[in-house]
Amino acid sequence: MDDDRKKPPMEPSLTYTYKQVGNKIINLDVFSPSKRYGARNIPSPVMLFIHGGAWIGGNRQEFSRPVFEEFLSHEFVIVSTDYRLVPESSFVNGQLEDIRDVETWIKTEIPSKLKDHGFDVQTEQIVVVGGSAGALLALLTAGGATKEGINQISPLQLCEKIEYPPVYQYTGAQDGLFETCHVTDFAAALEKQGIPHKEHSVPGVDHAFDMGAKVGDDVHLNVIKPAVDWIVEVVGSF
């Protein structure tokens, strides 16, 4: 899954294979904060990033650099993962399975692997971030949903069956691929559950607008930074 890729917005610290299905090797990249083990008395939290691409394209090297920079500034360890794509694999039996498997790999493998590189991490709670199609995968797995429990591929339906963690959503108000009513309807369902949530509809921008953001620009400072600050405040940066 590493062929013909463009240069990523930033280079990872480490790359691992977390899964192999037949001849298909599925990798992830790890981005480490600048402070080394010993500089802090407590472990770094982990953020898992799931890329977009309409479930048929994209890869772990496609992300918004300001998003990663913000989490790194709060001393998160970031894991950006690949997953099998449609049509080589089905949505439920392939992609959701891969995301559940990478979460298991993070909890069981990454502490010892990063310890060897001078980092101490905690993996009891993982912040899951996704863009576009990856955001749906994040929402479907964040509540611990299983393929047996997914009758309709909709976080709104799942919200009636599972308890979601805190959720932050930002979208373009002129998104041509995603109806913004899905955000408001889901927010209402979270509110009914008493789950912390926040939404930001950004005027004048389209789908996946944050992918073109630059460090220090308006999108970074007025959209991405407040989102990450909210996540850190609600979830805790440990």
Secondary structure by P-SEA (a helix, b strand, c coil): ccccccccccccccccccccccccccbbbbbbcccccccccbbbbbbbbbbbccccccccccccaaaaaaaaaaccbbbbbcccccccccccccaaaaaaaaaaaaaccaaaaaaaacbbbbcccccccccaaaaaaaaaaccccccccccccccccccccccccbbbbbbbcccccccaaaaaaaaaaaaaaccccccccccccccccccccccccccccccaaaaaaaaaaacccc
